[in-house]
Amino acid sequence: MPPTGAPDDLAYATALAAACRRIWAAPDAAALWRTVVDEALALIAADGAAVVSYTERFWQTLAVRPSDAASGDSAAAEVIETLFGQGLLQQPSPNDDPAKVASWDAPGERAVLVARIDGSPRQPLRLVWYATGPASLSPYAEMAEAIADHAGVALKATVERDNLTRAMAARHRVGLAQGILMIRRQLTADQAFALLKRESQNTHVKLRTIAQT
């Protein structure tokens, strides 16, 4: 059922802390968005929630989860269309100062609560809650902002962790390629690396790809 009142401060803080631990434990971006949506619905018991983005003139749903009260994700698709029409999915210009959270409760229509997720400058991200029946989500704006803030920080950490993992894997491949060249061509480590680097520059292929080959 949709929420009907503002959360208790202590219960909210305890639940948010537990949710954040689970969000931060997500191993990659895909799992992160699924966890964010699950935790978003656990903290704000709307009919459904989604993480959506707007990129290159089209919108996409990164994760969506209707609650047990919803029959499917068609409601989520309608909400995304509404967000697009309201201009809440496009990347704001540098001169804009958009609100972190937006909500509207149309009598007899769907109530929507939207929070901006920072952390991906190239891809506008929004965390959305919606209620398919008469309800008000606006009392939960502060909670929505807190969840979105933690999701943004977790996203940055996930991206940095993925980049580090890829860099370590690439370095390992380059090291193996150096070793092979040193043994087969009787080269020093510096000579082997210089050979790999020269091949990369001549072919305009990334060093890690040359090493893998």
C-alpha positions as a LaTeX table, in Angstrom:
\begin{tabular}{lrrr}
\hline
Residue & $x$ (\AA) & $y$ (\AA) & $z$ (\AA) \\
\hline
Met1 & 0.00 & 0.00 & 0.00 \\
Pro2 & 1.19 & 3.57 & $-0.59$ \\
Pro3 & 2.57 & 5.44 & 2.42 \\
Thr4 & 0.21 & 7.63 & 4.38 \\
Gly5 & 2.43 & 9.61 & 6.75 \\
Ala6 & 5.91 & 10.91 & 7.46 \\
Pro7 & 8.44 & 8.38 & 8.82 \\
Asp8 & 9.57 & 8.23 & 12.42 \\
Asp9 & 13.03 & 9.82 & 12.69 \\
Leu10 & 14.74 & 7.02 & 14.64 \\
Ala11 & 13.17 & 4.21 & 12.65 \\
Tyr12 & 14.02 & 6.07 & 9.44 \\
Ala13 & 17.67 & 6.55 & 10.43 \\
Thr14 & 18.06 & 2.89 & 11.41 \\
Ala15 & 16.41 & 1.60 & 8.24 \\
Leu16 & 18.39 & 4.01 & 6.04 \\
Ala17 & 21.70 & 2.93 & 7.59 \\
Ala18 & 20.89 & $-0.74$ & 6.95 \\
Ala19 & 19.79 & 0.03 & 3.39 \\
Cys20 & 22.99 & 1.95 & 2.69 \\
Arg21 & 25.11 & $-0.98$ & 3.81 \\
Arg22 & 23.33 & $-3.22$ & 1.34 \\
Ile23 & 23.61 & $-0.61$ & $-1.44$ \\
Trp24 & 27.35 & $-0.22$ & $-0.86$ \\
Ala25 & 27.78 & $-4.02$ & $-0.96$ \\
Ala26 & 26.55 & $-4.23$ & $-4.57$ \\
Pro27 & 29.36 & $-5.74$ & $-6.70$ \\
Asp28 & 28.67 & $-3.81$ & $-9.92$ \\
Ala29 & 26.45 & $-1.11$ & $-11.43$ \\
Ala30 & 23.69 & $-3.49$ & $-12.56$ \\
Ala31 & 23.43 & $-5.02$ & $-9.11$ \\
Leu32 & 23.65 & $-1.55$ & $-7.59$ \\
Trp33 & 20.54 & $-0.32$ & $-9.38$ \\
Arg34 & 18.57 & $-3.44$ & $-8.50$ \\
Thr35 & 19.55 & $-3.02$ & $-4.87$ \\
Val36 & 18.73 & 0.70 & $-4.90$ \\
Val37 & 15.24 & $-0.01$ & $-6.25$ \\
Asp38 & 14.63 & $-2.77$ & $-3.71$ \\
Glu39 & 15.79 & $-0.59$ & $-0.82$ \\
Ala40 & 13.86 & 2.41 & $-2.14$ \\
Leu41 & 10.63 & 0.43 & $-1.99$ \\
Ala42 & 11.47 & $-1.00$ & 1.42 \\
Leu43 & 11.95 & 2.51 & 2.83 \\
Ile44 & 9.10 & 4.21 & 0.98 \\
Ala45 & 6.33 & 1.67 & 0.47 \\
Ala46 & 4.94 & 2.99 & $-2.81$ \\
Asp47 & 3.42 & 0.81 & $-5.52$ \\
Gly48 & 6.64 & 0.74 & $-7.48$ \\
Ala49 & 10.08 & 2.27 & $-7.93$ \\
Ala50 & 12.59 & 2.57 & $-10.74$ \\
Val51 & 15.99 & 3.97 & $-11.65$ \\
Val52 & 15.73 & 5.65 & $-15.04$ \\
Ser53 & 17.95 & 7.72 & $-17.31$ \\
Tyr54 & 17.69 & 9.84 & $-20.43$ \\
Thr55 & 20.54 & 9.56 & $-22.90$ \\
Glu56 & 20.94 & 10.39 & $-26.59$ \\
Arg57 & 17.29 & 11.39 & $-27.01$ \\
Phe58 & 15.79 & 8.22 & $-25.57$ \\
Trp59 & 14.90 & 7.03 & $-22.08$ \\
Gln60 & 15.72 & 3.72 & $-20.54$ \\
Thr61 & 14.90 & 1.87 & $-17.36$ \\
Leu62 & 18.00 & 0.63 & $-15.53$ \\
Ala63 & 16.01 & $-1.18$ & $-12.84$ \\
Val64 & 12.34 & $-1.35$ & $-11.94$ \\
Arg65 & 10.36 & $-3.17$ & $-9.32$ \\
Pro66 & 6.61 & $-2.95$ & $-8.92$ \\
Ser67 & 5.44 & $-3.80$ & $-5.46$ \\
Asp68 & 3.08 & $-6.67$ & $-4.80$ \\
Ala69 & 0.16 & $-4.29$ & $-5.27$ \\
Ala70 & 1.12 & $-3.54$ & $-8.90$ \\
Ser71 & 0.39 & $-5.94$ & $-11.73$ \\
Gly72 & 3.39 & $-5.14$ & $-13.93$ \\
Asp73 & 5.83 & $-2.51$ & $-15.09$ \\
Ser74 & 3.40 & $-0.68$ & $-17.40$ \\
Ala75 & 2.87 & 1.86 & $-14.63$ \\
Ala76 & 6.61 & 2.47 & $-14.54$ \\
Ala77 & 6.66 & 3.11 & $-18.28$ \\
Glu78 & 3.86 & 5.65 & $-17.91$ \\
Val79 & 5.74 & 7.39 & $-15.11$ \\
Ile80 & 8.88 & 7.61 & $-17.23$ \\
Glu81 & 6.90 & 9.19 & $-20.05$ \\
Thr82 & 5.53 & 11.70 & $-17.54$ \\
Leu83 & 9.03 & 12.51 & $-16.30$ \\
Phe84 & 10.18 & 13.03 & $-19.86$ \\
Gly85 & 7.27 & 15.37 & $-20.53$ \\
Gln86 & 8.06 & 17.33 & $-17.37$ \\
Gly87 & 11.71 & 17.70 & $-18.43$ \\
Leu88 & 12.97 & 15.80 & $-15.38$ \\
Leu89 & 15.12 & 13.30 & $-17.27$ \\
Gln90 & 17.19 & 15.66 & $-19.40$ \\
Gln91 & 20.59 & 16.81 & $-18.23$ \\
Pro92 & 20.23 & 20.34 & $-16.76$ \\
Ser93 & 22.34 & 23.09 & $-18.24$ \\
Pro94 & 25.21 & 24.54 & $-16.14$ \\
Asn95 & 23.11 & 27.63 & $-15.42$ \\
Asp96 & 20.20 & 25.64 & $-14.06$ \\
Asp97 & 19.76 & 24.87 & $-10.39$ \\
Pro98 & 17.18 & 22.09 & $-10.45$ \\
Ala99 & 15.62 & 20.84 & $-7.25$ \\
Lys100 & 17.10 & 17.64 & $-5.93$ \\
Val101 & 13.65 & 16.18 & $-5.36$ \\
Ala102 & 10.36 & 16.76 & $-7.14$ \\
Ser103 & 6.93 & 15.34 & $-6.40$ \\
Trp104 & 3.38 & 15.81 & $-7.50$ \\
Asp105 & 0.12 & 14.34 & $-6.31$ \\
Ala106 & $-2.58$ & 14.64 & $-8.94$ \\
Pro107 & $-6.05$ & 13.97 & $-7.46$ \\
Gly108 & $-7.41$ & 10.74 & $-8.88$ \\
Glu109 & $-4.16$ & 10.11 & $-10.77$ \\
Arg110 & $-0.72$ & 8.69 & $-10.06$ \\
Ala111 & 1.43 & 10.25 & $-7.34$ \\
Val112 & 5.11 & 10.48 & $-8.27$ \\
Leu113 & 8.26 & 11.23 & $-6.26$ \\
Val114 & 11.53 & 11.85 & $-8.14$ \\
Ala115 & 15.07 & 12.24 & $-6.74$ \\
Arg116 & 18.13 & 13.10 & $-8.81$ \\
Ile117 & 21.08 & 10.69 & $-8.51$ \\
Asp118 & 24.40 & 12.47 & $-8.94$ \\
Gly119 & 27.58 & 10.65 & $-9.88$ \\
Ser120 & 27.26 & 10.16 & $-13.64$ \\
Pro121 & 27.79 & 13.51 & $-15.43$ \\
Arg122 & 27.21 & 12.00 & $-18.88$ \\
Gln123 & 24.02 & 10.19 & $-17.97$ \\
Pro124 & 21.21 & 11.89 & $-16.06$ \\
Leu125 & 19.85 & 9.45 & $-13.47$ \\
Arg126 & 16.60 & 9.61 & $-11.51$ \\
Leu127 & 15.21 & 7.46 & $-8.71$ \\
Val128 & 11.43 & 7.35 & $-9.00$ \\
Trp129 & 8.62 & 6.18 & $-6.74$ \\
Tyr130 & 5.01 & 6.02 & $-7.91$ \\
Ala131 & 1.65 & 5.21 & $-6.39$ \\
Thr132 & $-1.04$ & 3.94 & $-8.72$ \\
Gly133 & $-3.94$ & 4.95 & $-6.48$ \\
Pro134 & $-4.86$ & 8.02 & $-4.44$ \\
Ala135 & $-1.84$ & 8.75 & $-2.26$ \\
Ser136 & 0.71 & 11.39 & $-1.39$ \\
Leu137 & 4.44 & 10.76 & $-1.63$ \\
Ser138 & 5.53 & 14.33 & $-0.94$ \\
Pro139 & 6.06 & 13.74 & 2.85 \\
Tyr140 & 8.92 & 11.44 & 1.88 \\
Ala141 & 10.95 & 13.98 & $-0.08$ \\
Glu142 & 13.71 & 14.17 & 2.54 \\
Met143 & 14.06 & 10.41 & 2.68 \\
Ala144 & 14.10 & 10.22 & $-1.13$ \\
Glu145 & 16.93 & 12.74 & $-1.27$ \\
Ala146 & 18.97 & 10.78 & 1.28 \\
Ile147 & 18.55 & 7.51 & $-0.61$ \\
Ala148 & 19.48 & 9.17 & $-3.92$ \\
Asp149 & 22.55 & 10.80 & $-2.35$ \\
His150 & 23.82 & 7.47 & $-1.06$ \\
Ala151 & 23.10 & 5.83 & $-4.42$ \\
Gly152 & 25.18 & 8.50 & $-6.15$ \\
Val153 & 28.14 & 8.02 & $-3.81$ \\
Ala154 & 27.89 & 4.23 & $-4.18$ \\
Leu155 & 27.85 & 4.64 & $-7.97$ \\
Lys156 & 31.08 & 6.64 & $-7.90$ \\
Ala157 & 32.71 & 4.00 & $-5.72$ \\
Thr158 & 31.50 & 1.21 & $-8.01$ \\
Val159 & 32.86 & 2.96 & $-11.12$ \\
Glu160 & 36.22 & 3.59 & $-9.44$ \\
Arg161 & 36.40 & $-0.03$ & $-8.32$ \\
Asp162 & 35.57 & $-1.28$ & $-11.82$ \\
Asn163 & 38.17 & 1.02 & $-13.38$ \\
Leu164 & 40.79 & $-0.20$ & $-10.92$ \\
Thr165 & 39.95 & $-3.82$ & $-11.64$ \\
Arg166 & 40.23 & $-3.26$ & $-15.38$ \\
Ala167 & 43.51 & $-1.38$ & $-14.96$ \\
Met168 & 44.97 & $-4.20$ & $-12.88$ \\
Ala169 & 43.85 & $-6.78$ & $-15.43$ \\
Ala170 & 45.38 & $-4.74$ & $-18.27$ \\
Arg171 & 48.63 & $-4.33$ & $-16.34$ \\
His172 & 48.73 & $-8.08$ & $-15.75$ \\
Arg173 & 48.28 & $-8.77$ & $-19.49$ \\
Val174 & 51.05 & $-6.31$ & $-20.39$ \\
Gly175 & 53.35 & $-7.96$ & $-17.85$ \\
Leu176 & 52.67 & $-11.40$ & $-19.32$ \\
Ala177 & 53.29 & $-10.11$ & $-22.84$ \\
Gln178 & 56.58 & $-8.57$ & $-21.71$ \\
Gly179 & 57.65 & $-11.89$ & $-20.22$ \\
Ile180 & 56.85 & $-13.76$ & $-23.42$ \\
Leu181 & 58.85 & $-11.30$ & $-25.52$ \\
Met182 & 61.77 & $-11.39$ & $-23.09$ \\
Ile183 & 61.99 & $-15.17$ & $-23.32$ \\
Arg184 & 61.36 & $-15.60$ & $-27.05$ \\
Arg185 & 63.42 & $-12.64$ & $-28.29$ \\
Gln186 & 65.99 & $-12.41$ & $-25.52$ \\
Leu187 & 64.98 & $-8.85$ & $-24.63$ \\
Thr188 & 65.21 & $-6.87$ & $-21.42$ \\
Ala189 & 62.02 & $-5.79$ & $-19.68$ \\
Asp190 & 62.43 & $-2.22$ & $-20.98$ \\
Gln191 & 63.06 & $-3.42$ & $-24.52$ \\
Ala192 & 60.01 & $-5.69$ & $-24.44$ \\
Phe193 & 57.80 & $-2.89$ & $-23.17$ \\
Ala194 & 59.19 & $-0.49$ & $-25.79$ \\
Leu195 & 58.36 & $-3.05$ & $-28.49$ \\
Leu196 & 54.78 & $-3.37$ & $-27.26$ \\
Lys197 & 54.40 & 0.39 & $-27.03$ \\
Arg198 & 55.80 & 0.95 & $-30.53$ \\
Glu199 & 53.43 & $-1.64$ & $-31.97$ \\
Ser200 & 50.52 & 0.09 & $-30.23$ \\
Gln201 & 51.50 & 3.47 & $-31.64$ \\
Asn202 & 52.07 & 2.15 & $-35.17$ \\
Thr203 & 48.78 & 0.26 & $-35.33$ \\
His204 & 46.71 & 2.74 & $-33.26$ \\
Val205 & 45.58 & $-0.16$ & $-31.10$ \\
Lys206 & 45.48 & 0.13 & $-27.32$ \\
Leu207 & 48.44 & $-1.33$ & $-25.47$ \\
Arg208 & 46.33 & $-3.77$ & $-23.48$ \\
Thr209 & 44.86 & $-5.15$ & $-26.73$ \\
Ile210 & 48.33 & $-5.59$ & $-28.24$ \\
Ala211 & 49.41 & $-7.38$ & $-25.06$ \\
Gln212 & 46.37 & $-9.67$ & $-25.17$ \\
Thr213 & 47.07 & $-10.50$ & $-28.81$ \\
\hline
\end{tabular}
